[in-house]
Structure formats: structure tokens, C-alpha cells
């Protein structure tokens, strides 16, 4: 494969490798990184193909940035500003090339990128010397094909009728400051969040020096033990109804919290009455029970932990960025299970690359909280850079900010406000049933 390390006259790779880029994000995911994961996963090539594997991996990553487009249109954007002729490959050729690359290199690429900005950015969220991370699950719709239905069966029909699409379940650990992904697992949604969470804790995603935030679904004896075994600390909201965990007090503390045993784990329980006033003046109140393995009230006062728990919303925002901003609420493209897995890892790797570029930009502004960096602006700027084939080859002096970072820093969001969200079903945008509303997006 061409070696550009000593030749900066290129604006992209030469010849058939030219479409293999991600605009400015190529600096986060350089050629050498792609080539290395391909070689490590047995995807190295003995001959130069019309669709080299490196180009196919970049095409998959670009597909995550342009999820509203079919593969031919994604290719058109990768080649829009390149010199020479780069005709759109036939659909069958693209499918075969993606199948040839397989899942392994794309998953390995995500493994290289994951967590890359979580622990290095000065603006990462910390508490009591621990990196704040959050865990939660979400669902992503996949195409309703016969093959996908075998691997991703549709959920059981509810009171409003059958579910439109098969679903995969994704569970991830995300850094609360930079919203970068520490680790992720996914598969059929017939497997529950807690099972996937157990797989996450077994991967080494959690370790000492972390404080994990989680919602009520994760407040189980088994999960508490799994997290404790990793050395990570935990702050989780617990249920308070009839099916709540039995947690009799063994010792009362000065700040109103108390110690107890949850199975084999000693934990601290904080009961709090939380009130909030909405913009229209309505006062809402609720009782929260928080469980934590931070046992010292001097190191972690009860009131500080109650306020800190709001940071758990960072993972909800991450999922909104992934599903609403990148996917636009659409289903994935792939009509076969292996392709679904490949596309999902590519989507996560693309999200991670973009988040890394944003974290690098915020590093240049210590006064700016990463919450103020607009993911939408970063994504749209990254798309523009792909179309322009700009910033692919770095100069001898690396600029951590670049056009993506500049666009983000020039249009910072206002400081985030405390938010509440009632558990209600909002009125649909349209009262008419939407049939095949995504059917024409792949043309």
C-alpha cells in the first residue's frame, strides 16, 4: 500500500486508494490505523483491488456520517472533490467488498478508538478523584428482512399493535464529560440490559478510579457485586416500591445516609426528596433513593451525590446524538445480520472519531465545558470536510483544533440548565400512520 509518510504533496491517497478517507477525521483515523487493523484481523491484501479493503472501511465509517444516504451516494461524497475518475461501484460490488472486509477489522477499529478522549481531556467530569462514567441501554431499528428477523426478532406486539422493525439492543459505558464511549456491546433485544451489562463488566471497561452512574434498572444485588469486583465505584438510583431491594440500616451516618449490606457488598443509602420548578412555574417533587459504594460522607457528602446523579443524563444525550442526530431516527441499511453488526460497529467508531475531534478542540479552551460543544455542528462540519476531501493528509505541524474544532468553538452552546423530564407519551407529529417513510432513502 502507498506510503505517504515522507510525501505531503498528496491531498489524499493516490490511485484507487483516493476514495479512502474521512475528510478531517482522517487525522483521527489515519491510513496507518486502518491498515494495521486490517492486517491484524487477516484483512491484508496480496494485490491491489479496484475496491481496496482500506477504502471499504472508510466507506463504512462515512456511512455513519451520512446515514440518510445509500452507499452509492456516500461514495459520491467521498469522491466529489477528488481529481481523476472514481466511478460509483455497482451495488453488488460494494456488498461483496464489505462482506470481504468482514466484522473483525471494524470492531478492532472501534477497540482502538474507544475511550481515546475520555481519560485524557482536562474537561472530563470527575468526582472525588474518580472519572465519571454512565451505563445504560437503548434500541436501534434494523431493516425488516427475513434474515434479520432470525437474529433480531421483533419485540412482542403491544396495545398499539405490532412493532414495525426488528431491534438490536445496545448497552454502553460513556464518559460523562466528553461523552466518548468507553465500551459497548449489542445484540438481539431478546437479551436484557442486565445481561449485556454483565458482559461489559467482564470486558475490563470498568476499573478502579471510576464512578459509574446508573438508573433504577441496574439496582440489583448481582450488578452491584459485578461492579464492585471491577474496583470501580457506583452511584445508582434504586427502586422504592414493593419490589425494592431489602436494605436494613446497619449504621446511620451524620449526613442522614446509612450503611447496609446488599448481598456481599457494603453500600451507603441516601434517601432524598427532590423538587424542581419547571419553566411554567409547576413544582414537581419525587423521592429518590441512591445507592453508592462511596462510604465516607466526608469524601462524598450526601447532598453532593444527589446533585451529581444528574450527570447520568450524559449517556441519554449520547444516545440522542447517535440515534437522532446521526441516524436521524432511521433504521440501519444492512439487510443481513452480519452486515448489521458491521454497520453498527462502524457507526460507533464514527461517533467516537467525531467525539475525539471535539474533545481535542475543547482542550484548547480550558474555560469551556465539553457540554457546550455542539455535536450537530461538529457532524455537519465533518460532512462538509468529507465532501471537500479537506484535511486528509496532516501537515508537519498538527493542529488539534482544525475546521471541526473551530466551528464548534465559534458556536458554543449556552451552559446547560438543570433538566427534568416527566415520563409521558407525547403526541405524535402526525396522526396519520407513516408507511415506508424511509423506503426511498437508499436510492
N, C-alpha and C positions, 0 to 999 in steps of 0.2 A: 504494500500500500504506500501511497506517496508520503514522503517525509517533508513536512513544511517547516520544521523547527528552525532551519537556517535560511529560509527564504520567505520573507514577509512581503514579497511583491504580489502574492496572490491575495485576492479578497475572499476567495473560497477555495475549496479543494479543486484540483484540476480534473478535466475529463468527466467520466461517468460518476466520479465521487462528488461533483459540484452540488447536486441537489441535497447532499447530506449535510445539513446544517440546521441551526435553530436560531438564526439571527444572533442578536447579542447574547442570548442564553447559551450559545455555543461555548462561551468563555466559562460558564458554569459546568457544562457537559462537553468538554473538548474531544477532538478526534481520538486522542490517545486513550481516553477513558472508555470510549465506545469500543475501540479496537481491543483493549485489554479484556473487557467483559466478554466479548465475542470469543477471544482466544481461550479464556478460562473455561467458558461453557461449551467448548468444542464447536464454535461457530466460525472459526477461521476458515478462510477460503484459499484454495490452491491456485485458482485462476480468477482473473478479473471478469466479473459478470456485468451484464447491462444494468442489473439492479444489485449492486454490491450490498452485502449484509449491513455495513455501516450506514448506508443510505436508508435502508429499510428501517433501522432502529430510529434514525432521526425522523423519518416519516411517521412512525408510530408516536413519537413524542410530539411532533407538530399536530398530529391528530387530536391530542389532548387540548392544545391551544385553540384549535378550530373544530370543536366538537359539533358545531352546527352544519358542517360541510361533509360531503362524501370524500372518499380518498382521492378521487381524481381532482377535485377542487383543492384539496390540501396540497397535492403535488403542484398544482398550478401556482399556488402561493410560494412554495419553496423555490420555484424556478422563475418567478415573474421578473426578477431583476438580474438574472444570471446571463452572461454572454454565451453565445453558441446556441445550438438547438438541443432542447431537452423535451422531446415529445412525451405526452402522457402515456404511461404504460397501459396495456389492456387490463381490465379488471381481473381477469384470471391470472395474469402475470403478477399483479400486486398480491393477490390472495396466496398464490404459490410461494412468493418471496417471503411473506410474513410467516407462512407455515414453515418454511425452511429455517428461518431465524429461530422460531420457537419461543417458548416462555422463558427459558433459563436466562438468556442474556438480559432481557428486560427486567426480570426480577433481580438479577445481580446488579444491574444499574441502579435500581431503587435502593438496594442494600448499600451501595457506595454513597449515595446521596443522602440517605435518611439521617436525620439528626444533625446534619452538617452545620447548621447555623444555630442549633438550639443551645449549645453549651458554650459557644464562643462569643456570641454577641453580648456586649455590655448591658444591653437593654433587656436581656432575658429576665423573666419575672422570678424573683427569689423570695423566700421567707425563711427566717431563722437559719440562714446559710444553706438552704436547700432549693434546688431547682424546681419550680412549679410546673407540673405536668398534669394532664387530664386524660381520662379514658372514657369512651362512650362508643355506641354503635349507631349505625344508620343503614338504610337500604338504598340500593341503586337498581333501577329498572333495566332489564336486558330484553333484547328482541324476542318476540313471541314466536319462536321457531320450534319445530318438533324436536330438534336436537337439544336446544337449550332447556326445553321443558323437562327433559330427563335429568339433567344436572341441577337445574334451578326450578323446581316445581312451583307453581303459583300458590300463594297463600290461600287459605280456606276462604270461601266467599263469606262476606259479612252481610249486615242488614241492608246495605245499599246495592247488593248484587255481587257478581263475580269480579275478581281483580283483573285489570286489563293486561298486566305484564308480569312475567316471572321476575323474581327479585333475587339479588345477591345481598348478603349481609356483610358489612364492613365494620370491623372494630379496630380502633387505632388508639395509640398514645400520642398526644400532641403537646408540644411545649407551649405553655400559656403565654409567654412573652412574644415570641416570634411566630407562633402558630406553625412551626415546622413539625413534620411528622417524625416521631422517634421510632415507631414501629407500627406495622399494620398487618392484619390477617383478614381474609374474607373467604366466602364460600356460600353454599346454599343457606337461605334464611330459615330452612327447617332446623338448623342448628342455632341454639340461642346465644345471646350475648355473653353469658357467663362461661359457656364452653369455649368460645373464642377468646375470652379474656384469660382463661386458664392457659391457653396456648401462648398468649402474649407474655404472660409472666414467666413461662418456661423458656422464652427465647433470649432472655437477658436484657429485655427492653427496660426493665426497672432495676435500680441498684441503689446502694447507699448514697445519700446526698440528694435524693429526690423526695418530693412531697406530692403524692398522687391525689388528685381530686376526682370524685366520682359521685354519680347520682344514686337514688334510692335502690335502683335495681341491683347495684353491686354490694349492698349491705347484707352480706351473708357470712356465716361462720367460715365457710370454705374459702371465699375470696379473701377475707381478712387474713387467713392463715397463709394463703398463697403469696400475698403481697409482703407479709412480714418475713417470709422465707427469702425474699429477694434482698432484704436490707433496706428497702425503701420505706418511707413513712407514708401515712394515709390520712386523708380527711374526706369522709364520706357522709352524705345525708342518710339517715335511717328512717324506716317506716315507723309510724306511731300507732297504727290501728291494731286490730285483733291479731293480725299475723306478724306483729313486730317481734324482733329479737328479744329474748328474755335477758335483761341486763341489770341484775340487782346490784346496788351500790355496795362496794367493799370499803371505800374510803372517800369522804367528802373533802373537797378542796376549797381554799379561801375564795376563789373567784366564782363559786357557785357550781362548778363542774364536779364530777365524781369519777372515781376509778372503778372498773369492773373487769370481769373476765368474759371474753367471747370465745368459747372453746378453749384453746391453748394460748390465746393471745390476750395480754393485758391491754386494755384500751381506756380511753378517757371519754366520758359522755358529757356533751354540752346541750342543755335544753334552752332554747331561746324563743322569745316572742318577737317576730319580725313584722314591722309595719312599714308601709310605703304609701306615699301620696302620689297619685297619677297626675298627668298634666291638667286634667279637668277637675281636679280637686277631690277625687274619690279616694278615700283611705281604705287600703286593703291590709289585712293582717293575717298572719299564719304562724303556726307553731312549727319550729324546726328542731329536729334532734340531730346533732352532728356527732360522729364517732371519729376519734383520732388516736394515732399511736404516739403523738407528741404529748407526753405525760406531764411535763413540767409547766405549770401555769406561769412561771416567771419567764421562761423562754417563749412560750406561746400562750398569751392570755386568751381567755375565752372570747372576749369581745373582738379581739383581733382576728381570731379564727372564723368567727361568724361573718365578719366583713370580708375576709379573704375568700370564703367559699364562693363568692360571686364570680371569681376568676374562672370557675368551671365553665362558664358560658363561652370561653375562648374556643373550646372544641366545637361547640354548636356553630360558632361563626365560621370555623374552618370547614365544616361540612356544608354550610351555606355557600361558601366560596367555591367548593368543589362541585356541588350539585346544581346550584342556581346560577352562579357566575360562569363557571367553565362549561358545565353541561347544559346550562340554560333550561333545566327541567326535562331534558330529553333522555331517551333511552340510549344505551350504548349502540354501536354499529354491529358488533360481531354476532353472527347467527349460529355459531358453533361454540361449545363450552370452552375449548382450549383457546379460541380466539377471544372469548370474553375475558378469560384470565389474563391473557397477554395485553389486551387493551386496558384493563383495569390497572395493571402494574405500570403501563406507560402513562396513564392518566395521573397516577400518584407520583411517578418520577417527574413528570412535567410540572405538577403542582409544587413539588419540592424544589425544583430548579428555580422556579419563579419566586418562591418564598426565600430562597437563599440569596437571590439578587436583591430582594427588598431588604433583607437583614444587612447585607453588605452596605447598602445605601444609608441605612439608619445609623450604622456605625460611625459615619462621618458627621453625625449630628447627635452628640451625647445628650442634648437637651430635648430630643424628640422621643416620645414613647412609641414603640412599634405599632401600637393600636391606631396611631394616626396615619399610618401608611395605607393608601387605598389599593386594595387588591384589584379592583376593576381598572383603575388607571394603569397599574403595572401590567395587567393582562393585555389591555388594548395596545399599550406601547410595545410590548413584546411581540404581539401580532404584526404591528407595523414594521418592526425590525426584521421579522422573518420575510415579509413581502419585499422589503428593500434589500434583503441579503446584507444587512449592515452589521458591523462589529463582529464578524465571524472570526477573523484572524486578529489576535491581540497584537498591539504594538509592544515594543520592548519595555515600556512603562505601563503597568497595569493600572487602570482606573477602576476602583471599586464601585464608583457611582454609576457612570455611564448614562446613556439616554433613559433607560428604565428608571434608575435611581433618581435622575434629575427630574423626570416627570412626576415621580412620587413626592419628592421633596418640595417641588414647586406647587403642589396642590394637596397639602396636608389636610386631613380631616380634622374637625374640631375635637378637642378632648372628649373621650367617651363619657356619656352620662350613665348613672345607675339605671338599669332597666328591669322591668318586671314583665312577665307575660302570663296572662291567665290561660288556663287550659280550656280553650273554647274552639269550636269549629267555626271558622269564618265563612261568610257567604262566598260561593263560587264566583269567579269572574263572569261567567256566563251561565244562564240557567239551561242552555241547550247542551245536549251531550256532544262532546268533541270526538268525532270519529276520524281516525287516521290522520290526526293533525300533524304528525311528524313524518308521514309517509313520503313526502317529496323532498326531504332534506338531503337525501343521499344521491341525488341526480347530478 
